[in-house]
Amino acid sequence: MDRDARLKRLRFRAWHRGTKEADLLVGGFFDRNAAGWSADEIAWYEALMDEQDVDILGWAIGTIPVPPDIDGPMMQAMRVLDYIPIAE
């Protein structure tokens, strides 16, 4: 699958997680960062999309430890939480 197709698929998965909170965190992170991702970063995000929402949210807000295979620069960037939109 080419880069554009992978990113299109990932964007859909990022914004259709199952909970509004996960959609905002995971989808927002994707929208802010995906354009500049390398192939390795895309692969990391694809693996992240296979994880449970409750785990991703816990890792991002720091309430549960991040597993070594998920931890790294991308998870650290997600943990910064520089922007979380508030639904009205």
N, C-alpha and C positions, 0 to 999 in steps of 0.2 A: 504494500500500500504506500502511495507517495505521501510526502509531508503534508500537503494540503488536505488530503482525505483523512489522514490521521488526526490532524488538528480539528477538522470539522466534526469528526466522530467524538473526540475528546470534549469539545465544547458542549455538545449535546449531553454527554454523560455528566459533565460538570454541573450543568444547570438543571438536571433531572435526577437528583439524588434521592428524593423521597421526603425530605424535610426542608422547610423554608430556610432554616438556619444553615444547614449544610449547603443548600443551593447558593446562598449568599456568600458564604465563606469560600467554598471550593470554586464556584462559578466566577465569583469576583476575582479570586486569585488568578484563575485562568485568563480572564479578560485583560487583566493588568499586565500579565507577564508572557503569555504564550508566543507572541510575535517574535520574540528574541530567543526562544529556546533552541538549544542544540538537539541533535538526535538522541543523545543520552538523557537530556532533560525531559524530552517527550516520552522516552521509555520509562523514566521514573514516574512521571505523572500517570501514564497508562497503568503502571503497577499500583499506584495510589488509588486509582478509580476502582480497583478490585477489593479495596478494604471497606469495612463497615463505617457508616457515617458517624456513629458514636465514637469509634476509635479515632477517626480523622479529627473530629471536633475536640476530643480530649487531648490529642497530641498538639493541636494548634493552640489551644488555650492553656496548655501546661498542666492539666489535671491528672494525666497519666503519662508514664514514661514512653518516649518514642523508641520503637524497636530499632536496633542498629542498621537493619537493611532499609529502613525508611528514613532514618535521621541523616542529616547532611545539609548542604547549603539551601536546597529548595524548601525543606521543612522549616529551616530557620527563617527563611523569607516569609513563609506562611505564618509562622509564629509571631512575627513582628506586628501583624494585624494593623497595618498603618491605615486601613480603610475598611470599615464595615458599614455598609449602608443600613439605615434603619427604616424598616417597612412602616408605612403609615397605615 
